[in-house]
Structures are given as C-alpha cells and as structure tokens.
Amino acid sequence: MRRAPVARTPLPIGWKLGRRRWLPVPLGAALAAADVIVPLTVGLVLLAAILRGSNETYERVFRLLRWITNRPEPPAPGQDNPDAAMTGYGHHVGFRG
C-alpha cells in the first residue's frame, strides 16, 4: 500500500497585519503576554494596597477606582447631604471592617 503524499505547509512566520506586513512571532507572543500580565499586576497591587495599606492608602485606592469607573466622589463624613441616605454614600467612608 502506498500512502498519498502529505501536503507540507510552511511554518508560520507571524501574524499578518495587513496585505504585506507581518508581526514576528516573538513580538506577538510578548504583546499577548503583556496583555495578560499588566492587568493582573495592577489588580494585585491594588488588592495589596487595600488589604495591607494605611487608611490614607485605602481611601486613595477607592478614589482611584471611582475615578476609573467615572463615579462621583461621595460627600465627606458629617456633611449634611439629604441624598446620602438614598445613595448610601457617606456611611462607609473611613471605615475598615
């Protein structure tokens, strides 16, 4: 029995970026790794700052997270704000349970 010849395909040299441009495999792999590693590192640093930081660091991290999500700054503790009861803001500021 004779086997049919196997068609050989060339090894990939990278990802095609357009009609004539190619991204080399090592560079593509490095970019893919950075796409995963950078957000995980930022998340771990924020988690460590929340769990192990001082009250000032704790407040700064949550201010940063509110800024990232485009949420308003809560009113300061003791500030008269009739909306604070409806939104729940102002009751947890400065508290670390």
HELIX and SHEET records of a PDB file:
HELIX    1   1 VAL A   25  ARG A   52  1                                  28    
HELIX    2   2 ASN A   55  ILE A   68  1                                  14    
HELIX    3   3 ALA A   84  THR A   87  1                                   4    
SHEET    1   A 2 GLY A  14  LYS A  16  0                                        
SHEET    2   A 2 TRP A  22  PRO A  24 -1                                        
END                                                                             
